[in-house]
Amino acid sequence: MNRHCILTLIPLASVSFAANAAADSPNLKGAYAFTGTAACLVSASGFNGRLQALGIPFSRSFSVEGIRTFDGNGNGTVKGTTVGIVAPPTPGFVPSASSADFTFNFTYVVNPDSSWTAAMVPGTYTETITAGPRAGQTATVDAIPPVSGVISSDGKTLIAAHITPTIETYTFSNGDIEPAICHRSRVFIKLRGSNNDPDQDH
């Protein structure tokens, strides 16, 4: 084989290898139902550089359920409901319970080792509070921290959680602002019939 033929085959082999690698990489597409729990440390005075609360903080915890939909191209939407409590001690106000409906958009990346990460698109989070002291109010959050997780071998189950504590700021429709640091974990199961391309499930 002459030198010209060898040089011609090298790029063809590279293209073939890249195509095979892409075909072997896992993917996420379709709708996944999820449940999970979370808790937040909330401080109207904010946090210092060591992530310690300033002023008089309080904590809230909540459960969540909803649907996360992946479009197969790195974008998606989330829609869900939370039910939470603010337990004592709560200096200055009465302990309470609440619920809310929320939505936001996200981007995501799937890695060859079946791990995945997702990040909220800034400015897309909206929440309507349906019960509790703030019932009827709405809220936004500047940025929910990214989540990271893994995909099961059949692509039908996912897990995810935050891996870095991050300050997120909630702004309520009455003008209140609440900086918070939260931890969240989620388990996702794929919904039957949510994807017309089963070969791309994982």
TORVO-867901 format. One record per atom (N, C-alpha, C): residue number from 1; residue in three letters; atom name; x, y, z. Coordinates in Angstrom, 2 decimals, decimal comma. Example, Ala and Ser with C-alpha at 12.3 -4.5 7.8 and 13.67 -1.06 7.14 Angstrom:
2
num/residu/atome/x/y/z
1/Ala/N/13,19/-5,69/7,80
1/Ala/CA/12,30/-4,50/7,80
1/Ala/C/13,20/-3,30/7,80
2/Ser/N/12,85/-2,25/7,08
2/Ser/CA/13,67/-1,06/7,14
2/Ser/C/12,90/0,03/7,87
//
This chain:
202
num/residu/atome/x/y/z
1/Met/N/0,86/-1,19/0,00
1/Met/CA/0,00/0,00/0,00
1/Met/C/0,89/1,23/0,00
2/Asn/N/0,59/2,18/-0,92
2/Asn/CA/1,46/3,35/-0,99
2/Asn/C/1,09/4,38/0,06
3/Arg/N/1,95/5,36/0,20
3/Arg/CA/1,81/6,37/1,26
3/Arg/C/0,51/7,16/1,10
4/His/N/0,10/7,43/-0,13
4/His/CA/-1,13/8,19/-0,37
4/His/C/-2,35/7,43/0,16
5/Cys/N/-2,40/6,14/-0,06
5/Cys/CA/-3,53/5,34/0,41
5/Cys/C/-3,59/5,30/1,92
6/Ile/N/-2,42/5,18/2,56
6/Ile/CA/-2,38/5,13/4,03
6/Ile/C/-2,92/6,44/4,60
7/Leu/N/-2,47/7,58/4,06
7/Leu/CA/-2,93/8,87/4,56
7/Leu/C/-4,42/9,06/4,34
8/Thr/N/-4,96/8,49/3,26
8/Thr/CA/-6,38/8,59/2,98
8/Thr/C/-7,19/7,80/3,98
9/Leu/N/-6,68/6,64/4,43
9/Leu/CA/-7,42/5,78/5,33
9/Leu/C/-7,44/6,30/6,76
10/Ile/N/-6,41/7,06/7,16
10/Ile/CA/-6,33/7,55/8,54
10/Ile/C/-7,53/8,40/8,92
11/Pro/N/-7,88/9,44/8,15
11/Pro/CA/-9,05/10,24/8,54
11/Pro/C/-10,34/9,45/8,50
12/Leu/N/-10,46/8,48/7,54
12/Leu/CA/-11,66/7,65/7,48
12/Leu/C/-11,79/6,81/8,73
13/Ala/N/-10,67/6,27/9,21
13/Ala/CA/-10,69/5,47/10,43
13/Ala/C/-11,06/6,33/11,63
14/Ser/N/-10,56/7,57/11,66
14/Ser/CA/-10,86/8,48/12,76
14/Ser/C/-12,35/8,79/12,80
15/Val/N/-12,95/9,04/11,61
15/Val/CA/-14,38/9,32/11,55
15/Val/C/-15,18/8,13/12,02
16/Ser/N/-14,78/6,92/11,58
16/Ser/CA/-15,48/5,71/11,99
16/Ser/C/-15,42/5,51/13,49
17/Phe/N/-14,22/5,73/14,08
17/Phe/CA/-14,05/5,57/15,52
17/Phe/C/-14,93/6,57/16,27
18/Ala/N/-14,96/7,83/15,81
18/Ala/CA/-15,77/8,85/16,47
18/Ala/C/-17,25/8,50/16,40
19/Ala/N/-17,68/7,99/15,25
19/Ala/CA/-19,09/7,62/15,10
19/Ala/C/-19,45/6,48/16,04
20/Asn/N/-18,56/5,48/16,15
20/Asn/CA/-18,82/4,36/17,05
20/Asn/C/-18,84/4,81/18,50
21/Ala/N/-17,93/5,73/18,86
21/Ala/CA/-17,89/6,23/20,24
21/Ala/C/-19,17/6,97/20,56
22/Ala/N/-19,65/7,77/19,59
22/Ala/CA/-20,89/8,51/19,82
22/Ala/C/-22,06/7,56/19,97
23/Ala/N/-22,08/6,49/19,16
23/Ala/CA/-23,17/5,51/19,24
23/Ala/C/-23,16/4,78/20,57
24/Asp/N/-21,96/4,56/21,14
24/Asp/CA/-21,85/3,84/22,39
24/Asp/C/-22,11/4,71/23,61
25/Ser/N/-22,07/6,05/23,45
25/Ser/CA/-22,27/6,94/24,58
25/Ser/C/-23,72/6,89/25,03
26/Pro/N/-23,96/6,94/26,34
26/Pro/CA/-25,35/6,94/26,82
26/Pro/C/-26,04/8,24/26,47
27/Asn/N/-27,35/8,22/26,45
27/Asn/CA/-28,12/9,41/26,14
27/Asn/C/-29,32/9,44/27,07
28/Leu/N/-29,96/10,60/27,23
28/Leu/CA/-31,19/10,72/27,99
28/Leu/C/-32,22/11,39/27,11
29/Lys/N/-33,38/10,74/26,99
29/Lys/CA/-34,47/11,31/26,20
29/Lys/C/-35,78/10,78/26,74
30/Gly/N/-36,74/11,65/26,91
30/Gly/CA/-38,04/11,23/27,40
30/Gly/C/-38,37/11,83/28,75
31/Ala/N/-39,50/11,41/29,31
31/Ala/CA/-39,99/11,94/30,58
31/Ala/C/-39,70/10,97/31,71
32/Tyr/N/-39,20/11,50/32,81
32/Tyr/CA/-38,88/10,72/34,01
32/Tyr/C/-39,64/11,31/35,20
33/Ala/N/-40,41/10,47/35,90
33/Ala/CA/-41,03/10,89/37,14
33/Ala/C/-39,98/10,85/38,25
34/Phe/N/-40,10/11,77/39,21
34/Phe/CA/-39,11/11,79/40,28
34/Phe/C/-39,75/12,11/41,62
35/Thr/N/-39,10/11,64/42,68
35/Thr/CA/-39,40/12,05/44,04
35/Thr/C/-38,08/12,36/44,73
36/Gly/N/-38,16/13,05/45,85
36/Gly/CA/-36,94/13,36/46,56
36/Gly/C/-37,21/14,18/47,80
37/Thr/N/-36,15/14,48/48,51
37/Thr/CA/-36,24/15,30/49,71
37/Thr/C/-35,19/16,40/49,65
38/Ala/N/-35,41/17,43/50,46
38/Ala/CA/-34,47/18,55/50,50
38/Ala/C/-34,61/19,26/51,83
39/Ala/N/-33,59/20,00/52,20
39/Ala/CA/-33,62/20,87/53,37
39/Ala/C/-32,77/22,09/53,07
40/Cys/N/-33,18/23,24/53,62
40/Cys/CA/-32,49/24,49/53,36
40/Cys/C/-32,20/25,24/54,66
41/Leu/N/-31,02/25,81/54,74
41/Leu/CA/-30,68/26,76/55,78
41/Leu/C/-30,93/28,15/55,21
42/Val/N/-31,82/28,91/55,84
42/Val/CA/-32,26/30,19/55,29
42/Val/C/-31,81/31,33/56,20
43/Ser/N/-31,25/32,37/55,62
43/Ser/CA/-30,81/33,52/56,41
43/Ser/C/-31,04/34,80/55,63
44/Ala/N/-31,97/35,65/56,12
44/Ala/CA/-32,25/36,92/55,45
44/Ala/C/-31,02/37,81/55,40
45/Ser/N/-30,08/37,59/56,34
45/Ser/CA/-28,86/38,40/56,37
45/Ser/C/-27,75/37,83/55,51
46/Gly/N/-28,00/36,69/54,88
46/Gly/CA/-27,02/36,09/53,99
46/Gly/C/-26,02/35,18/54,70
47/Phe/N/-24,90/34,93/54,04
47/Phe/CA/-23,89/33,99/54,52
47/Phe/C/-22,51/34,61/54,34
48/Asn/N/-21,57/34,20/55,17
48/Asn/CA/-20,20/34,67/55,00
48/Asn/C/-19,44/33,77/54,03
49/Gly/N/-18,16/34,06/53,84
49/Gly/CA/-17,36/33,30/52,89
49/Gly/C/-17,14/31,85/53,25
50/Arg/N/-17,41/31,51/54,51
50/Arg/CA/-17,28/30,12/54,96
50/Arg/C/-18,63/29,41/54,97
51/Leu/N/-19,63/30,02/54,31
51/Leu/CA/-20,98/29,45/54,19
51/Leu/C/-21,67/29,34/55,56
52/Gln/N/-21,33/30,22/56,47
52/Gln/CA/-21,99/30,28/57,76
52/Gln/C/-23,08/31,35/57,72
53/Ala/N/-24,25/31,01/58,29
53/Ala/CA/-25,38/31,94/58,26
53/Ala/C/-25,13/33,15/59,14
54/Leu/N/-25,56/34,32/58,65
54/Leu/CA/-25,48/35,56/59,41
54/Leu/C/-26,86/35,89/59,99
55/Gly/N/-26,90/36,72/61,01
55/Gly/CA/-28,18/37,09/61,59
55/Gly/C/-28,83/35,94/62,32
56/Ile/N/-30,16/35,83/62,20
56/Ile/CA/-30,93/34,76/62,87
56/Ile/C/-31,52/33,85/61,78
57/Pro/N/-30,90/32,73/61,52
57/Pro/CA/-31,37/31,84/60,45
57/Pro/C/-32,48/30,90/60,94
58/Phe/N/-33,09/30,23/59,97
58/Phe/CA/-34,02/29,13/60,27
58/Phe/C/-33,85/28,08/59,18
59/Ser/N/-34,47/26,93/59,38
59/Ser/CA/-34,34/25,86/58,40
59/Ser/C/-35,73/25,40/57,95
60/Arg/N/-35,78/24,93/56,72
60/Arg/CA/-37,01/24,34/56,21
60/Arg/C/-36,66/23,06/55,47
61/Ser/N/-37,57/22,11/55,47
61/Ser/CA/-37,37/20,86/54,74
61/Ser/C/-38,62/20,58/53,92
62/Phe/N/-38,44/19,81/52,85
62/Phe/CA/-39,60/19,52/52,01
62/Phe/C/-39,37/18,26/51,19
63/Ser/N/-40,49/17,65/50,80
63/Ser/CA/-40,47/16,56/49,84
63/Ser/C/-40,94/17,11/48,50
64/Val/N/-40,61/16,41/47,44
64/Val/CA/-40,94/16,89/46,10
64/Val/C/-41,28/15,72/45,20
65/Glu/N/-42,22/15,95/44,28
65/Glu/CA/-42,50/14,98/43,23
65/Glu/C/-42,81/15,74/41,95
66/Gly/N/-42,49/15,12/40,80
66/Gly/CA/-42,72/15,81/39,55
66/Gly/C/-42,24/15,03/38,35
67/Ile/N/-42,12/15,73/37,22
67/Ile/CA/-41,69/15,14/35,95
67/Ile/C/-40,53/15,97/35,40
68/Arg/N/-39,43/15,30/35,06
68/Arg/CA/-38,30/15,95/34,37
68/Arg/C/-38,25/15,36/32,96
69/Thr/N/-38,31/16,23/31,96
69/Thr/CA/-38,34/15,78/30,57
69/Thr/C/-37,05/16,17/29,85
70/Phe/N/-36,37/15,19/29,26
70/Phe/CA/-35,13/15,38/28,51
70/Phe/C/-35,45/15,31/27,02
71/Asp/N/-34,94/16,29/26,24
71/Asp/CA/-35,26/16,30/24,81
71/Asp/C/-34,29/15,50/23,96
72/Gly/N/-33,25/14,93/24,58
72/Gly/CA/-32,27/14,15/23,82
72/Gly/C/-31,15/14,98/23,23
73/Asn/N/-31,25/16,31/23,35
73/Asn/CA/-30,25/17,21/22,77
73/Asn/C/-29,65/18,16/23,79
74/Gly/N/-29,76/17,83/25,09
74/Gly/CA/-29,12/18,64/26,11
74/Gly/C/-29,98/19,70/26,76
75/Asn/N/-31,30/19,66/26,48
75/Asn/CA/-32,21/20,63/27,08
75/Asn/C/-33,43/19,92/27,66
76/Gly/N/-34,11/20,58/28,60
76/Gly/CA/-35,27/19,94/29,18
76/Gly/C/-36,07/20,86/30,06
77/Thr/N/-37,17/20,32/30,62
77/Thr/CA/-38,06/21,07/31,49
77/Thr/C/-38,37/20,24/32,74
78/Val/N/-38,68/20,94/33,82
78/Val/CA/-39,08/20,31/35,07
78/Val/C/-40,39/20,93/35,53
79/Lys/N/-41,30/20,08/36,02
79/Lys/CA/-42,54/20,55/36,61
79/Lys/C/-42,81/19,70/37,83
80/Gly/N/-43,09/20,33/38,99
80/Gly/CA/-43,27/19,55/40,19
80/Gly/C/-44,03/20,27/41,28
81/Thr/N/-44,18/19,55/42,41
81/Thr/CA/-44,89/20,06/43,58
81/Thr/C/-44,06/19,76/44,82
82/Thr/N/-44,00/20,72/45,74
82/Thr/CA/-43,30/20,51/46,99
82/Thr/C/-44,28/20,62/48,16
83/Val/N/-44,00/19,88/49,23
83/Val/CA/-44,71/20,01/50,50
83/Val/C/-43,64/20,10/51,58
84/Gly/N/-43,70/21,18/52,37
84/Gly/CA/-42,60/21,40/53,32
84/Gly/C/-43,06/21,88/54,68
85/Ile/N/-42,11/21,90/55,59
85/Ile/CA/-42,35/22,42/56,94
85/Ile/C/-41,20/23,32/57,35
86/Val/N/-41,52/24,29/58,20
86/Val/CA/-40,52/25,09/58,89
86/Val/C/-40,69/24,76/60,37
87/Ala/N/-39,75/23,98/60,91
87/Ala/CA/-39,86/23,48/62,28
87/Ala/C/-39,17/24,42/63,25
88/Pro/N/-39,59/24,40/64,54
88/Pro/CA/-38,93/25,25/65,53
88/Pro/C/-37,48/24,80/65,74
89/Pro/N/-36,61/25,73/66,18
89/Pro/CA/-36,93/27,11/66,59
89/Pro/C/-37,05/28,05/65,39
90/Thr/N/-38,04/28,93/65,46
90/Thr/CA/-38,27/29,93/64,42
90/Thr/C/-38,44/31,30/65,08
91/Pro/N/-37,35/31,93/65,49
91/Pro/CA/-37,45/33,22/66,19
91/Pro/C/-38,20/34,26/65,38
92/Gly/N/-39,23/34,84/65,97
92/Gly/CA/-39,95/35,91/65,31
92/Gly/C/-41,17/35,49/64,52
93/Phe/N/-41,38/34,20/64,28
93/Phe/CA/-42,59/33,77/63,59
93/Phe/C/-42,95/32,34/64,01
94/Val/N/-44,15/31,93/63,63
94/Val/CA/-44,71/30,65/64,08
94/Val/C/-44,28/29,53/63,11
95/Pro/N/-43,86/28,36/63,61
95/Pro/CA/-43,58/27,22/62,73
95/Pro/C/-44,79/26,93/61,85
96/Ser/N/-44,53/26,42/60,64
96/Ser/CA/-45,64/26,27/59,69
96/Ser/C/-45,36/25,18/58,67
97/Ala/N/-46,38/24,90/57,86
97/Ala/CA/-46,27/23,99/56,73
97/Ala/C/-46,71/24,73/55,47
98/Ser/N/-46,31/24,22/54,31
98/Ser/CA/-46,68/24,88/53,05
98/Ser/C/-46,57/23,90/51,89
99/Ser/N/-47,11/24,32/50,75
99/Ser/CA/-46,94/23,56/49,50
99/Ser/C/-46,83/24,55/48,35
100/Ala/N/-46,24/24,10/47,26
100/Ala/CA/-46,04/24,98/46,10
100/Ala/C/-45,88/24,16/44,83
101/Asp/N/-46,26/24,75/43,71
101/Asp/CA/-46,02/24,17/42,39
101/Asp/C/-44,92/24,98/41,71
102/Phe/N/-44,02/24,30/40,99
102/Phe/CA/-42,89/25,00/40,38
102/Phe/C/-42,57/24,44/39,00
103/Thr/N/-41,89/25,25/38,21
103/Thr/CA/-41,38/24,83/36,90
103/Thr/C/-40,04/25,53/36,65
104/Phe/N/-39,19/24,90/35,84
104/Phe/CA/-37,98/25,55/35,34
104/Phe/C/-37,43/24,78/34,16
105/Asn/N/-36,56/25,41/33,41
105/Asn/CA/-35,85/24,78/32,30
105/Asn/C/-34,44/24,42/32,73
106/Phe/N/-33,83/23,47/32,05
106/Phe/CA/-32,46/23,07/32,39
106/Phe/C/-31,71/22,62/31,15
107/Thr/N/-30,39/22,61/31,29
107/Thr/CA/-29,51/21,99/30,30
107/Thr/C/-28,82/20,81/30,96
108/Tyr/N/-28,39/19,84/30,15
108/Tyr/CA/-27,75/18,66/30,73
108/Tyr/C/-26,68/18,08/29,81
109/Val/N/-25,79/17,32/30,45
109/Val/CA/-24,70/16,66/29,73
109/Val/C/-24,65/15,21/30,22
110/Val/N/-24,52/14,27/29,28
110/Val/CA/-24,36/12,86/29,61
110/Val/C/-22,96/12,43/29,22
111/Asn/N/-22,27/11,77/30,14
111/Asn/CA/-20,88/11,37/29,92
111/Asn/C/-20,78/9,90/29,52
112/Pro/N/-19,68/9,51/28,85
112/Pro/CA/-19,52/8,12/28,41
112/Pro/C/-19,55/7,10/29,55
113/Asp/N/-19,26/7,52/30,79
113/Asp/CA/-19,27/6,57/31,91
113/Asp/C/-20,66/6,45/32,55
114/Ser/N/-21,70/6,97/31,87
114/Ser/CA/-23,09/6,93/32,33
114/Ser/C/-23,37/7,87/33,49
115/Ser/N/-22,48/8,80/33,76
115/Ser/CA/-22,80/9,87/34,71
115/Ser/C/-23,46/11,01/33,94
116/Trp/N/-24,19/11,86/34,66
116/Trp/CA/-24,83/12,99/34,01
116/Trp/C/-24,89/14,17/34,96
117/Thr/N/-24,97/15,36/34,40
117/Thr/CA/-25,11/16,58/35,19
117/Thr/C/-26,18/17,45/34,54
118/Ala/N/-26,85/18,26/35,37
118/Ala/CA/-27,87/19,17/34,85
118/Ala/C/-27,81/20,47/35,61
119/Ala/N/-28,10/21,58/34,92
119/Ala/CA/-28,08/22,90/35,54
119/Ala/C/-29,31/23,67/35,12
120/Met/N/-29,93/24,36/36,07
120/Met/CA/-31,09/25,20/35,78
120/Met/C/-30,69/26,34/34,86
121/Val/N/-31,56/26,66/33,90
121/Val/CA/-31,34/27,84/33,06
121/Val/C/-31,73/29,07/33,89
122/Pro/N/-30,81/29,99/34,13
122/Pro/CA/-31,11/31,17/34,95
122/Pro/C/-32,33/31,93/34,43
123/Gly/N/-33,16/32,38/35,36
123/Gly/CA/-34,32/33,17/35,00
123/Gly/C/-35,55/32,39/34,62
124/Thr/N/-35,49/31,05/34,68
124/Thr/CA/-36,65/30,25/34,25
124/Thr/C/-37,46/29,67/35,41
125/Tyr/N/-36,95/29,77/36,64
125/Tyr/CA/-37,65/29,16/37,77
125/Tyr/C/-38,82/30,04/38,23
126/Thr/N/-40,01/29,44/38,28
126/Thr/CA/-41,18/30,13/38,83
126/Thr/C/-41,89/29,18/39,79
127/Glu/N/-42,42/29,73/40,86
127/Glu/CA/-43,08/28,93/41,90
127/Glu/C/-44,34/29,65/42,34
128/Thr/N/-45,43/28,88/42,48
128/Thr/CA/-46,68/29,42/43,00
128/Thr/C/-47,00/28,70/44,30
129/Ile/N/-47,10/29,44/45,38
129/Ile/CA/-47,32/28,85/46,70
129/Ile/C/-48,81/28,62/46,90
130/Thr/N/-49,17/27,38/47,17
130/Thr/CA/-50,58/26,98/47,19
130/Thr/C/-51,15/26,81/48,58
131/Ala/N/-50,33/26,70/49,61
131/Ala/CA/-50,82/26,56/50,98
131/Ala/C/-49,76/27,08/51,94
132/Gly/N/-50,20/27,51/53,13
132/Gly/CA/-49,27/28,01/54,13
132/Gly/C/-49,32/29,52/54,26
133/Pro/N/-48,44/30,08/55,09
133/Pro/CA/-48,46/31,53/55,35
133/Pro/C/-48,30/32,40/54,10
134/Arg/N/-47,61/31,89/53,09
134/Arg/CA/-47,41/32,67/51,86
134/Arg/C/-48,36/32,25/50,74
135/Ala/N/-49,42/31,54/51,04
135/Ala/CA/-50,36/31,07/50,01
135/Ala/C/-50,81/32,23/49,12
136/Gly/N/-50,76/32,00/47,80
136/Gly/CA/-51,13/33,02/46,84
136/Gly/C/-49,96/33,83/46,31
137/Gln/N/-48,83/33,77/47,00
137/Gln/CA/-47,64/34,47/46,51
137/Gln/C/-46,93/33,63/45,45
138/Thr/N/-46,07/34,28/44,67
138/Thr/CA/-45,18/33,58/43,74
138/Thr/C/-43,74/33,86/44,15
139/Ala/N/-42,83/33,07/43,62
139/Ala/CA/-41,42/33,24/43,94
139/Ala/C/-40,55/32,85/42,75
140/Thr/N/-39,36/33,42/42,72
140/Thr/CA/-38,34/33,04/41,75
140/Thr/C/-37,06/32,72/42,53
141/Val/N/-36,13/32,05/41,87
141/Val/CA/-34,83/31,78/42,47
141/Val/C/-33,77/32,04/41,41
142/Asp/N/-32,66/32,66/41,80
142/Asp/CA/-31,66/33,04/40,80
142/Asp/C/-31,01/31,84/40,14
143/Ala/N/-30,68/30,81/40,93
143/Ala/CA/-30,04/29,63/40,35
143/Ala/C/-30,05/28,49/41,34
144/Ile/N/-30,72/27,40/40,98
144/Ile/CA/-30,61/26,17/41,77
144/Ile/C/-29,28/25,52/41,40
145/Pro/N/-28,48/25,10/42,37
145/Pro/CA/-27,18/24,52/42,05
145/Pro/C/-27,29/23,31/41,13
146/Pro/N/-26,29/23,04/40,30
146/Pro/CA/-26,31/21,86/39,44
146/Pro/C/-26,44/20,57/40,24
147/Val/N/-27,03/19,56/39,60
147/Val/CA/-27,08/18,22/40,18
147/Val/C/-26,22/17,28/39,34
148/Ser/N/-25,69/16,25/39,99
148/Ser/CA/-24,90/15,23/39,30
148/Ser/C/-25,41/13,87/39,73
149/Gly/N/-25,31/12,89/38,83
149/Gly/CA/-25,78/11,56/39,16
149/Gly/C/-25,32/10,53/38,15
150/Val/N/-25,98/9,37/38,18
150/Val/CA/-25,65/8,28/37,27
150/Val/C/-26,92/7,71/36,66
151/Ile/N/-26,74/7,03/35,54
151/Ile/CA/-27,83/6,40/34,80
151/Ile/C/-27,72/4,89/34,97
152/Ser/N/-28,84/4,21/35,20
152/Ser/CA/-28,81/2,76/35,33
152/Ser/C/-28,45/2,12/33,99
153/Ser/N/-28,07/0,85/34,02
153/Ser/CA/-27,61/0,17/32,81
153/Ser/C/-28,69/0,08/31,73
154/Asp/N/-29,97/0,06/32,13
154/Asp/CA/-31,04/0,00/31,13
154/Asp/C/-31,61/1,38/30,80
155/Gly/N/-31,05/2,44/31,42
155/Gly/CA/-31,48/3,79/31,12
155/Gly/C/-32,83/4,18/31,68
156/Lys/N/-33,42/3,33/32,53
156/Lys/CA/-34,77/3,60/33,03
156/Lys/C/-34,79/4,23/34,42
157/Thr/N/-33,65/4,27/35,09
157/Thr/CA/-33,58/4,84/36,43
157/Thr/C/-32,39/5,78/36,53
158/Leu/N/-32,59/6,93/37,15
158/Leu/CA/-31,53/7,90/37,36
158/Leu/C/-31,50/8,28/38,83
159/Ile/N/-30,33/8,69/39,30
159/Ile/CA/-30,22/9,33/40,60
159/Ile/C/-29,44/10,62/40,43
160/Ala/N/-29,67/11,57/41,34
160/Ala/CA/-28,95/12,84/41,26
160/Ala/C/-28,99/13,55/42,61
161/Ala/N/-27,99/14,39/42,84
161/Ala/CA/-27,92/15,20/44,05
161/Ala/C/-26,95/16,34/43,81
162/His/N/-27,03/17,36/44,69
162/His/CA/-26,02/18,41/44,67
162/His/C/-24,71/17,86/45,21
163/Ile/N/-23,60/18,35/44,67
163/Ile/CA/-22,30/17,93/45,19
163/Ile/C/-21,50/19,11/45,73
164/Thr/N/-22,02/20,33/45,58
164/Thr/CA/-21,33/21,52/46,09
164/Thr/C/-22,35/22,45/46,74
165/Pro/N/-22,16/22,85/48,02
165/Pro/CA/-23,09/23,80/48,64
165/Pro/C/-22,99/25,16/47,97
166/Thr/N/-24,13/25,74/47,66
166/Thr/CA/-24,18/26,99/46,90
166/Thr/C/-25,28/27,88/47,45
167/Ile/N/-25,02/29,18/47,52
167/Ile/CA/-26,04/30,12/47,96
167/Ile/C/-27,02/30,38/46,81
168/Glu/N/-28,29/30,20/47,09
168/Glu/CA/-29,34/30,50/46,11
168/Glu/C/-30,30/31,51/46,75
169/Thr/N/-30,80/32,45/45,96
169/Thr/CA/-31,60/33,54/46,51
169/Thr/C/-33,03/33,48/46,00
170/Tyr/N/-33,96/33,36/46,94
170/Tyr/CA/-35,39/33,34/46,62
170/Tyr/C/-35,95/34,76/46,75
171/Thr/N/-36,72/35,17/45,76
171/Thr/CA/-37,38/36,47/45,77
171/Thr/C/-38,89/36,25/45,66
172/Phe/N/-39,63/36,73/46,67
172/Phe/CA/-41,08/36,52/46,72
172/Phe/C/-41,81/37,73/46,16
173/Ser/N/-43,05/37,49/45,73
173/Ser/CA/-43,82/38,55/45,08
173/Ser/C/-44,18/39,70/46,02
174/Asn/N/-44,08/39,49/47,33
174/Asn/CA/-44,33/40,58/48,28
174/Asn/C/-43,08/41,40/48,57
175/Gly/N/-41,96/41,04/47,92
175/Gly/CA/-40,72/41,79/48,08
175/Gly/C/-39,70/41,15/49,00
176/Asp/N/-40,09/40,11/49,75
176/Asp/CA/-39,14/39,44/50,63
176/Asp/C/-38,04/38,74/49,83
177/Ile/N/-36,83/38,75/50,36
177/Ile/CA/-35,70/38,07/49,74
177/Ile/C/-35,06/37,15/50,78
178/Glu/N/-34,86/35,88/50,42
178/Glu/CA/-34,32/34,90/51,35
178/Glu/C/-33,15/34,14/50,72
179/Pro/N/-31,91/34,49/51,04
179/Pro/CA/-30,77/33,66/50,64
179/Pro/C/-30,84/32,32/51,39
180/Ala/N/-30,46/31,26/50,72
180/Ala/CA/-30,53/29,93/51,32
180/Ala/C/-29,43/29,04/50,77
181/Ile/N/-29,06/28,04/51,55
181/Ile/CA/-28,19/26,96/51,07
181/Ile/C/-28,97/25,67/51,29
182/Cys/N/-29,16/24,91/50,22
182/Cys/CA/-30,02/23,72/50,28
182/Cys/C/-29,25/22,48/49,83
183/His/N/-29,68/21,34/50,34
183/His/CA/-29,24/20,06/49,76
183/His/C/-30,46/19,33/49,24
184/Arg/N/-30,31/18,67/48,09
184/Arg/CA/-31,41/17,96/47,45
184/Arg/C/-30,91/16,63/46,90
185/Ser/N/-31,77/15,63/46,92
185/Ser/CA/-31,48/14,36/46,26
185/Ser/C/-32,73/13,90/45,52
186/Arg/N/-32,54/13,22/44,40
186/Arg/CA/-33,66/12,82/43,56
186/Arg/C/-33,45/11,41/43,01
187/Val/N/-34,55/10,67/42,86
187/Val/CA/-34,57/9,39/42,15
187/Val/C/-35,60/9,52/41,03
188/Phe/N/-35,21/9,12/39,82
188/Phe/CA/-36,06/9,26/38,64
188/Phe/C/-36,35/7,89/38,04
189/Ile/N/-37,59/7,70/37,57
189/Ile/CA/-37,94/6,49/36,83
189/Ile/C/-38,57/6,90/35,51
190/Lys/N/-38,20/6,21/34,44
190/Lys/CA/-38,70/6,59/33,13
190/Lys/C/-40,16/6,20/32,97
191/Leu/N/-40,96/7,10/32,38
191/Leu/CA/-42,36/6,83/32,16
191/Leu/C/-42,57/6,04/30,89
192/Arg/N/-43,42/5,04/30,95
192/Arg/CA/-43,70/4,21/29,78
192/Arg/C/-44,33/5,06/28,69
193/Gly/N/-43,86/4,85/27,45
193/Gly/CA/-44,42/5,57/26,32
193/Gly/C/-43,97/7,01/26,19
194/Ser/N/-42,95/7,41/26,98
194/Ser/CA/-42,52/8,81/26,93
194/Ser/C/-41,54/9,09/25,81
195/Asn/N/-41,14/8,04/25,07
195/Asn/CA/-40,09/8,19/24,06
195/Asn/C/-40,38/7,24/22,92
196/Asn/N/-40,41/7,74/21,72
196/Asn/CA/-40,68/6,90/20,55
196/Asn/C/-39,43/6,29/19,96
197/Asp/N/-38,27/6,47/20,62
197/Asp/CA/-37,00/5,98/20,12
197/Asp/C/-36,30/5,18/21,20
198/Pro/N/-36,77/3,93/21,48
198/Pro/CA/-36,25/3,15/22,61
198/Pro/C/-34,77/2,87/22,53
199/Asp/N/-34,19/2,88/21,33
199/Asp/CA/-32,76/2,60/21,21
199/Asp/C/-31,91/3,72/21,76
200/Gln/N/-32,51/4,89/22,04
200/Gln/CA/-31,76/6,02/22,55
200/Gln/C/-32,04/6,26/24,04
201/Asp/N/-32,60/5,28/24,72
201/Asp/CA/-32,95/5,46/26,12
201/Asp/C/-31,74/5,61/27,01
202/His/N/-30,63/4,98/26,65
202/His/CA/-29,47/5,03/27,53
202/His/C/-28,20/4,91/26,73
//
